[in-house]
Amino acid sequence: MARLCYCGPVLHTRPDRPHATREPLQFGAEIYGHAGLEADLEVLLLALDCLKATKVAPLTVDLADARIVHALLSGRGLDGKRLAQVHAALAAKDATELASLTRELATPAREGLQALIRLYGDVSVLEEAARVLPDTPAIGKALEQLQWMARHVEGAAIRFDLADLRGYAYYSGIRFGIYTPGASDALVRGGRYDEVGAVFGRNRPAVGFSLDVKELVGVAAKRSLRAAVRAPWLDSGPDASELRAVIAGLRGRGETVVCVLPGHESEVDEFDCDRELARDAAGRWAVRGL
């Protein structure tokens, strides 16, 4: 089992919503090799910790499970086009369109799909779902695991949207989105996608999340910026080691330190520096005003 963290642009075939970019900047993590709920919870808590570190609040976690819709549609004989239309109607919560698309299905499946549209809200949604959805092992397990996940999450409101099908072709189990007021879409999306590795010849359990950095920047508190500290460049000797230690200490305390690299002395004015590192009367490196 391993965790892989990544950060960088991801290219989409088309934007996933109006005014979105085809090249979102994302950060995330994945856990491979563990099929248990422990990995699902670890990934969700890690995503929440990332957002809490930026002091973004309040946070709301929307939970869903791809297995519920799959269980309702499995073996119903719908072709790919009709399946896609059913998924779209569920995602749009379009009861009229959904009724038209599923009128030939058996009553339990048809009524179950219609019920999903109204199964959105707090934990009471799971109790309602257990009452109105077909009593199958797959649906029962999904509802039980959603409830388990909700019990272990702190510091965020929990909501359920059992008709949320974004990424339905990708996710194979519990999936989640994390929202905050002011953001136009989820800051984080993630969940379990055990089948993804099959195309690479190794079909193993996998769960992860991606955080939309641009969306996060739009709601995170703006940090006050200080002018930079200018520092000379020394490449060797005790003086260089001492200078680098001082620079590292300043950066560790949140200062921006700009080293004037050889041959670029004339470009230092491009940076907003109001102080510099220089030797003081005692021969120590110290910050002084310009």
MOLIN-V593091 format. One record per residue. N is the residue number from 0. PSI is psi in radians with two decimals (none if undefined). OMEGA is omega in radians with two decimals (999 if undefined). BURIAL is b if it has 16 or more other ideal C-beta (glycine too) atoms within 10 Angstrom, else e. Layout:
BEGIN
n = [N,N]
psi = [PSI,PSI]
omega = [OMEGA,OMEGA]
burial = [BURIAL,BURIAL]
END
This chain:
BEGIN
n = [0,1,2,3,4,5,6,7,8,9,10,11,12,13,14,15,16,17,18,19,20,21,22,23,24,25,26,27,28,29,30,31,32,33,34,35,36,37,38,39,40,41,42,43,44,45,46,47,48,49,50,51,52,53,54,55,56,57,58,59,60,61,62,63,64,65,66,67,68,69,70,71,72,73,74,75,76,77,78,79,80,81,82,83,84,85,86,87,88,89,90,91,92,93,94,95,96,97,98,99,100,101,102,103,104,105,106,107,108,109,110,111,112,113,114,115,116,117,118,119,120,121,122,123,124,125,126,127,128,129,130,131,132,133,134,135,136,137,138,139,140,141,142,143,144,145,146,147,148,149,150,151,152,153,154,155,156,157,158,159,160,161,162,163,164,165,166,167,168,169,170,171,172,173,174,175,176,177,178,179,180,181,182,183,184,185,186,187,188,189,190,191,192,193,194,195,196,197,198,199,200,201,202,203,204,205,206,207,208,209,210,211,212,213,214,215,216,217,218,219,220,221,222,223,224,225,226,227,228,229,230,231,232,233,234,235,236,237,238,239,240,241,242,243,244,245,246,247,248,249,250,251,252,253,254,255,256,257,258,259,260,261,262,263,264,265,266,267,268,269,270,271,272,273,274,275,276,277,278,279,280,281,282,283,284,285,286,287,288,289]
psi = [2.43,2.72,2.28,2.11,2.54,2.73,2.23,3.08,2.59,2.30,2.13,2.61,-0.70,2.71,2.55,-0.06,2.84,2.44,0.14,2.86,2.66,-0.16,1.24,2.58,2.07,2.63,2.53,-3.02,2.70,2.58,2.18,2.55,-0.09,2.09,-0.15,2.87,-0.32,-0.68,-0.69,-0.81,-0.73,-0.74,-0.75,-0.78,-0.63,-0.72,-0.74,-0.69,-0.66,-0.75,-0.68,-0.56,-0.44,-0.01,0.46,2.26,2.77,2.82,2.49,2.24,2.09,2.16,2.49,3.12,2.10,-0.38,-0.40,-0.89,-0.68,-0.72,-0.62,-0.52,-0.24,2.28,0.25,-0.06,0.33,2.36,3.05,-0.72,-0.80,-0.68,-0.79,-0.67,-0.69,-0.78,-0.74,-0.71,-0.68,-0.80,-0.63,-0.08,0.77,1.62,-0.65,-0.85,-0.71,-0.72,-0.70,-0.71,-0.46,0.25,-0.40,-0.07,2.80,2.68,-0.80,-0.74,-0.78,-0.81,-0.57,-0.76,-0.71,-0.65,-0.58,-0.58,-0.60,0.01,1.26,2.28,-2.61,-2.89,-0.34,-0.34,-0.65,-0.66,-0.74,-0.70,-0.71,-0.49,-0.66,-0.32,2.72,2.46,1.43,2.70,-0.70,-0.78,-0.72,-0.74,-0.72,-0.79,-0.69,-0.72,-0.61,-0.73,-0.69,-0.78,-0.79,-0.64,-0.41,0.08,2.24,2.71,0.21,2.56,2.54,2.24,2.78,2.41,1.60,-0.13,0.05,1.99,0.30,2.23,0.42,-0.53,-0.15,-0.82,2.59,0.00,-2.40,2.40,2.73,2.74,2.54,2.23,2.77,2.61,2.45,-0.35,2.45,-0.26,-3.11,2.43,-0.59,2.45,2.49,-3.07,-2.89,2.36,1.21,-0.42,-0.13,-0.68,-0.19,-0.63,-0.29,0.11,0.10,1.64,1.62,2.79,2.49,2.47,2.48,-3.07,2.80,2.39,2.22,1.81,-0.72,-0.72,-0.70,-0.76,-0.56,-0.38,-0.22,2.59,2.37,2.28,2.40,2.32,2.42,2.69,2.78,2.88,2.25,2.40,2.53,2.91,2.16,2.33,-0.17,2.92,2.98,-0.67,-0.71,-0.76,-0.72,-0.75,-0.76,-0.62,-0.70,-0.75,-0.77,-0.68,-0.73,-0.79,-0.63,-0.42,0.17,0.07,2.60,2.09,2.16,2.03,2.31,1.77,2.63,2.32,-0.06,0.38,-0.59,-0.20,-0.03,-0.44,-0.20,-0.34,2.56,1.46,2.23,0.01,2.91,2.73,2.21,2.84,2.37,-3.03,-0.47,0.05,0.21,2.64,2.23,2.70,2.30,2.71,2.66,none]
omega = [-3.12,3.04,3.12,3.07,-3.12,3.07,3.13,3.13,3.08,-3.10,3.07,3.07,3.10,3.10,-3.10,3.11,3.12,3.10,3.08,3.13,3.05,-3.07,3.13,3.07,-3.01,2.99,3.14,-3.14,3.14,3.01,3.13,2.92,-3.14,-3.06,-3.08,-3.14,3.13,3.14,3.10,-3.12,3.14,-3.13,3.13,-3.14,3.09,3.09,3.11,3.12,3.11,-3.13,3.13,3.12,3.11,3.13,3.04,-3.12,-0.14,-3.13,3.06,3.11,3.01,3.14,3.06,3.13,-3.09,-3.06,-3.08,3.12,3.13,-3.13,-3.14,-3.07,-3.07,3.10,-3.10,3.05,3.12,3.11,-3.06,-3.13,-3.12,3.10,3.14,3.13,3.10,3.11,-3.13,3.13,3.09,-3.12,3.14,-3.08,-3.12,-3.05,-3.12,3.13,-3.14,3.12,3.13,-3.09,-3.02,-3.04,-3.12,-3.13,3.07,-3.05,-3.12,-3.14,-3.11,-3.12,3.09,3.12,3.10,-3.13,-3.11,-3.08,-3.11,-3.13,3.10,3.11,-3.07,-3.02,3.11,3.08,-3.11,3.09,3.11,3.14,3.12,-3.11,-2.98,-3.14,3.11,-3.11,3.12,3.13,-3.08,-3.14,3.12,3.14,3.14,-3.13,3.12,-3.11,3.05,3.12,3.10,3.13,-3.09,-3.12,-3.04,-3.13,3.10,3.07,3.11,3.04,-3.13,3.05,3.11,3.06,-3.01,3.05,-3.13,-3.04,3.10,-3.10,-3.06,-3.14,-3.05,-3.06,-3.10,-3.12,-3.14,3.07,-3.07,2.98,3.13,-3.03,3.00,3.13,3.13,3.11,-3.11,-3.14,3.13,3.02,-3.08,2.95,3.13,3.13,-3.08,3.14,-3.03,-3.01,-3.02,-3.06,-3.08,-3.11,3.12,3.08,3.11,-3.07,-3.10,-3.12,3.14,3.09,-3.10,3.11,2.99,-3.12,-3.13,-3.04,-3.13,3.10,3.14,3.14,-3.11,-3.10,-3.14,3.11,3.14,3.13,3.06,-3.10,3.06,3.06,-3.04,3.04,3.12,-3.14,3.08,3.10,3.03,-3.01,-3.10,3.08,-3.14,3.14,-3.13,3.14,3.13,3.14,-3.13,3.11,3.11,3.12,3.13,3.12,3.11,3.14,3.11,3.11,3.05,3.12,2.99,-3.13,-3.13,3.08,3.13,-3.06,-3.11,3.13,-3.10,-3.12,-3.09,-3.07,-3.03,-3.14,3.08,-3.12,-3.12,-3.12,3.07,3.11,3.09,3.03,3.13,3.09,3.06,-3.08,3.13,3.12,-3.14,3.06,-3.10,3.10,3.09,-3.12,3.09,999]
burial = [e,e,e,e,e,e,e,e,e,e,e,e,e,e,e,e,e,e,e,b,e,e,e,b,b,b,b,b,b,b,b,b,e,b,e,e,b,e,b,b,b,b,b,b,b,b,b,b,e,b,b,e,e,e,e,b,e,e,b,e,b,b,b,b,b,b,b,b,b,b,b,b,b,e,e,b,e,b,e,e,e,e,b,e,b,b,b,e,b,b,e,e,e,e,e,e,e,b,e,e,b,b,e,e,b,e,e,e,b,b,e,b,b,b,b,b,b,e,b,b,e,e,e,e,b,b,e,e,b,e,e,e,b,b,e,b,e,e,b,e,e,b,b,e,b,b,e,e,b,b,e,e,b,e,e,b,e,b,b,b,b,b,b,b,b,e,b,b,e,e,b,b,b,b,b,b,b,b,b,b,e,e,e,e,e,b,b,b,b,b,b,b,b,b,e,b,e,e,e,e,e,e,e,e,b,b,b,b,b,b,b,b,b,e,b,b,e,e,b,b,e,e,e,e,e,e,e,b,b,b,b,b,e,e,e,e,e,e,e,e,e,e,b,e,e,b,b,e,e,b,e,e,e,e,e,e,b,b,b,b,e,e,e,e,e,e,e,e,e,e,e,e,b,e,b,b,b,e,e,e,e,e,e,e,b,e,b,e,e,e]
END
